[in-house]
Amino acid sequence: MTKLLLIDDDNSVRESLKPSLESEGYEVFTAGDAANGLEIFCRENPYIVLTAIRMPDLDGIEVLRKAKAQDPDAQLLVLTVNGKLRLFQVLLRWEVSWDRRGGHGSHKVGFDPIFSW
């Protein structure tokens, strides 16, 4: 079973996505903040990390940097409501998938998305 780590400070996002991901066959670990997410990442070594960008402790970009430094083969995906071009350019360098909430579109970068809204 493929391990997936979901990091989002919004509890409703975690609660709604976890069962859907589990029904697709993923072993899902969740974290409500970046620091806890990085602890789980180090302990569980998930193949996929799905993270929010904006969180109160660390931003998702820092999570991506630390995850890639720990495991260059980790597959990274981003959840965000922010559609700014500069953020997208940063994500391109990290080869992550970008999926904007609300169905406004999806940009695939280096990884096939699990799903899109």
N, C-alpha and C positions, 0 to 999 in steps of 0.2 A: 504494500500500500504506500503510495506517495505521500510524504509529509508536506503539509502546507501550513505556513504561519500567516495569520491574519492580524495585522496591527492597525487599530483604529480607536480613537478616543471616544467615538460615538457608539455607545452600547447597542443601540438599535441596529446599526450597521452590522456589528459582530453577531448579534442574535439572529438577524435575518439571513446573513450569508453562510454562517456555519452549517446549518442543516442542509442547505442547497449543495454546498461543497462536499459534505459528507455523503450525500446521496449520489454524488458523482464518483465516489470511491476514494476520496482524499482523507487522510488522517489529519484533522484540523486542530491546530493549537491557536489560541487567541490571546491577545494582549491589549490592554486598554491604554498603554502609553509606550513610547519608543524604548525607554530604559528596560522595562519588563520584556518587551519584544526582543531586544538584543540578548537578554539573559536566556530566554527560551531558544533563540536562534543558536547560541553557543552550546546549550545543553542538548537540544533535539536534532540539530543539523538538518533542517527541512530543505527539501529540494526547491520549493517555491516560497517566495515571500510576497505577500500582497499587503501593501501598506498605504495608509493615508499620507498625504504630504504635510498638511498642517496639523500639528499636535502641540499640546502645551509645553512638553519638556524638550524634546528634540524634534527637528523637522524630518520628514520622510527622506529627504536627500541625504542627511547624515546617516540615517538607518541604512540606506542603500550603499553608501560608501563603506560603512563598517561591515555590512554583510558581504560585499564583494571582496573586501580585504581578508575576511575570514575564510570565505569559500568562493573562489572565482567562478565556479560552475553553477552557483545558485541562480535560479531563474527569478527575476524581479519584476513585479507588476505594481502599478501605482493607481490608487483611487484618489480622485480630486475633483473639486468643482471649479478649480482654477484653470482657465484656458489660456493663460498668458504664454506668448511665444518664447520668452526667455526661459521659463521653467521647462518648456518642451525641449529647448536646445540643450539644457543641462541633462535632462533625462536621456536624450539621444546619445550623449557621450557615455552614459552608463548602460546603454543597450537594454532598456526596460520597456515594457509595454505601457502605453498611456491610454487610459479609458476614462473619458469624462462622464460623470454622473448626469443623469437627466436625458440620456439618449441623443446628445448632440453630436456624437461621432466617436470614432475610435481610430487610433493610429498605431499600427503594429510596428514594433521596432525590436527585431532580434528574438522574438518569442511569440508563439501563437497564443492568443488570449484564451483563457479557460472559458470565458463567456463575456458578453458585453450587454449593457443595458439598452 
